[in-house]
Amino acid sequence: MTWNQVCPVFPVADVAASVAWYRRVLGFEPQLVTEPVAMDEQVRAVLREELERRDLPAVELVSGAGHDAGVLTAAGVRCGMLFVRSGAGGVSHSPDEHSDPEDIALAVDVLAAALSRLAE
């Protein structure tokens, strides 16, 4: 396994760094439709620990995903996010998106273990 086979992305408070990246790398000013929210610390910790149990580093990043988890978190639901890398160079929400079955299976294993622990 390589470090980027499973990449968890957790929206964190460092929105300024994310905006600076968009400006520098993509050359445009991002427009936020929803306010950024931090994912639940316990959920993040359990996901991180499950990744580390498998010798996979947990990479925490700011995510622009304002759907589902962000909306639920803003409503008080404890959430975290675990992303699976796209073998198409990061392409997402496109017919060109592709994730290897091994990467998906690993993410399912991490998620199942994390959910089991959180349900205790």
DRENROFI-785676 format. One line per field, with one value per residue (C-alpha): residue number from 1; x, y, z; residue in one letter. Coordinates in steps of 0.05 Angstrom, whole numbers, m for minus. Each point is the difference from the previous one (the first is absolute). Example, Ala and Ser with C-alpha at 12.3 -4.5 7.8 and 13.67 -1.06 7.14 Angstrom:
! DRENROFI-785676
tipa	(1,2)
xx	(246,27)
yy	(m90,69)
zz	(156,m13)
keke	(a,s)
END
This chain:
! DRENROFI-785676
tipa	(1,2,3,4,5,6,7,8,9,10,11,12,13,14,15,16,17,18,19,20,21,22,23,24,25,26,27,28,29,30,31,32,33,34,35,36,37,38,39,40,41,42,43,44,45,46,47,48,49,50,51,52,53,54,55,56,57,58,59,60,61,62,63,64,65,66,67,68,69,70,71,72,73,74,75,76,77,78,79,80,81,82,83,84,85,86,87,88,89,90,91,92,93,94,95,96,97,98,99,100,101,102,103,104,105,106,107,108,109,110,111,112,113,114,115,116,117,118,119,120)
xx	(0,23,m16,m51,m41,m50,m1,m47,m22,m28,m26,41,4,57,m45,49,53,m50,m22,74,12,m59,25,72,m9,m66,0,m71,m37,m42,m72,m26,m73,m1,43,58,m9,48,m13,m10,65,m17,m21,64,42,m31,9,72,14,m30,44,62,m17,9,65,m34,12,m60,6,m46,m20,m51,m56,m46,m54,m57,m52,m23,52,7,m74,m12,57,m29,m66,35,12,68,36,67,22,42,18,27,50,m19,46,m18,45,m50,m58,m65,m74,16,m7,76,4,29,22,35,m40,57,m3,m76,6,52,m44,m61,42,23,m70,m32,50,m9,m76,4,43,m44,m63,28)
yy	(0,70,62,26,m63,25,74,26,71,37,70,39,71,21,30,57,m50,m33,67,19,m66,13,69,m22,m66,8,75,15,21,m57,16,m36,m19,m27,20,m47,m46,m43,m74,m34,m10,m70,m24,29,m32,m69,3,23,m57,m53,26,m2,m72,m18,39,52,73,45,62,55,52,54,m26,41,m53,41,m53,m57,m1,76,12,m55,25,70,m31,m32,m70,m29,m12,m16,m11,m55,8,m53,24,3,m37,52,53,25,7,m1,1,m18,m61,0,m11,m68,m31,m68,m55,m12,73,m4,m64,31,61,m44,m38,65,28,m64,m4,74,m6,m61,38,62,m42,m28)
zz	(0,m14,41,m50,m10,50,15,54,m9,60,m7,51,24,m46,m53,m13,m24,m46,m30,m10,m36,m48,m14,m12,m36,m36,m8,24,62,29,16,61,m3,71,58,15,60,39,1,68,38,25,m69,m30,55,m10,m76,9,49,m46,m57,44,22,m73,m6,m43,18,11,m43,26,m51,m9,m44,m43,7,27,m13,45,57,3,1,51,44,m2,25,59,m27,17,m66,m31,m71,m31,m74,m47,m51,m72,m47,m53,31,51,m48,39,m17,m72,m44,m2,75,19,66,3,33,49,22,8,41,46,11,15,51,33,0,28,56,17,0,44,51,m2,12,66)
keke	(m,t,w,n,q,v,c,p,v,f,p,v,a,d,v,a,a,s,v,a,w,y,r,r,v,l,g,f,e,p,q,l,v,t,e,p,v,a,m,d,e,q,v,r,a,v,l,r,e,e,l,e,r,r,d,l,p,a,v,e,l,v,s,g,a,g,h,d,a,g,v,l,t,a,a,g,v,r,c,g,m,l,f,v,r,s,g,a,g,g,v,s,h,s,p,d,e,h,s,d,p,e,d,i,a,l,a,v,d,v,l,a,a,a,l,s,r,l,a,e)
END
